[in-house]
């Protein structure tokens, strides 16, 4: 069973460009979470989605950031007009229905804004 | 809001020895879960161990065990017979209730293992 897939693993963008980060959850998982990790810090929650729905976006910056999880295809985290402060590792996690709802993490995307 | 605190930025242990990493949390919830994640240099987040708050028995996974003190809101991780591969960042995390809730992470503890 393939794990959570994220791509690209590394992304370099100039200030003002757009960054698109993709996440494919584990097979059978319908819950997707995005977290951001700044250097030398713990992960911070950004958004929680189910298919075609944003359930909790309390951790998302109000501007420039958006997320989606369409009926078909991966979840996308989009950052418009990137700034240097957006440089971080972005992790996606997924969980299934029922059980303990454990979240399994992808390898992360390291975004560098130059 | 829930908070998770790891008061030890760095810890070191001799290979084959035992080390304990500390974690405290703050919550008014009664139904919650606690986790320890390991993040090696590859940056992959690996679930090490979990604890359901309603269970009094401390969780154990091979060389990893926890000391869960619910009244004190403390959740420490003990690593026995430390191995070089245990060197990593360790994050304590809290989740309210069941699936569908976010994880709240502590700031992490960097564990170094000396040969």
Interface residues (C-beta under 8 A of the other chain):
Chain A: X31 X33 X35 X41 X42 X43 X44 X45 X48 X55 X56 X59 X89 X91 X93 X95 X96 X97 X98 X99 X100 X101 X102 X103 X104 X105 X107 X108 X110
Chain B: X4 X33 X35 X37 X42 X43 X44 X45 X46 X47 X50 X52 X91 X95 X98 X99 X100 X101 X102 X103 X104 X105 X106 X107 X108
